[in-house]
Amino acid sequence: CLNTDDRGSWDSQMTDEYFHAVTEYRLTWEEIKRIGRWSLERSFAPEALKKQMLDSYEKDLAAFEANWANNDWRKALA
């Protein structure tokens, strides 16, 4: 999983961690999604909560991908 470890020492946030994972380790979009999924699947959360979080994760990912698939992301980021 990706995490901020010790935010007080490193002054990082999740955006920084994902940026670093992509730029330094060349993680693909599929790998990024898999890491997020695995972090939920392997959490110590109760099974019912895990299922709820995974369902929400999949729904949010689908919405995110649909939004950016239908838009010109280069134009949106300009």
N, C-alpha and C positions, 0 to 999 in steps of 0.2 A: 504494500500500500504506500501511498504518498502521504506524508504528514509534515507538520512544521516542527516536530521534535521539541525544541525548546525555544519558543518564540521570543522569550526575554533575552536569550543569548544571541540568537541569530537574526532577530528582527525580520523574520520571513512570514509570509502568509501563503495560503494554498495556491494563489495565482502564481507566486514566485516558484513554488515547488513544481507545478505543472509546466511552467515556462522552462525551467531548468531541465526537467525530464525530457522535454521535446527537443530543446536546442542542444543539450550536452549529450544525451543518450539516444537521440533520434527515434524516440518512441513514436509509433504510428497512432492514428486515431483509434484503430481497433485495439491496440495495446492499452491506450489510455482508458478506453471503455472497459476493457477486461480488468484492469487494476481496480477501477471503481467498483465493479461488480464483485470481484474477489474480496475486497475489503469489507463489503456488507455480508457476503456469504460466510466469511470466516470470523465474523465478529462474535463477541460473547453475548450479544443481545438474545433475548428469548425468541424462540422460533416464530411466534406470531408477529413480533415486531420486525424480525428479519424479513419475513415475507412482505410486510407492509412497506418497509424501506426499499426492498428490491423492486416491488411493483411501482413505487413512486419513481425510483431511479430509471427504470425502463421507460415509463411514461414521459418523464422529463427529457430523457435522451432522444426519444422519438420526436418530441415537439421541437427540441433544439435543432435536430438534423433536418426536419421538415422546414423550419424557418430559414435556415441557411442554404438549403438546397434550392429554394425558390427565390432567393435574393442574390444580388450581386455583392458578395462579401467584400470584394476589393473597394467597391464604391461606398459601402456602409462603413468601412474602416478609414476611409480617406478623411 
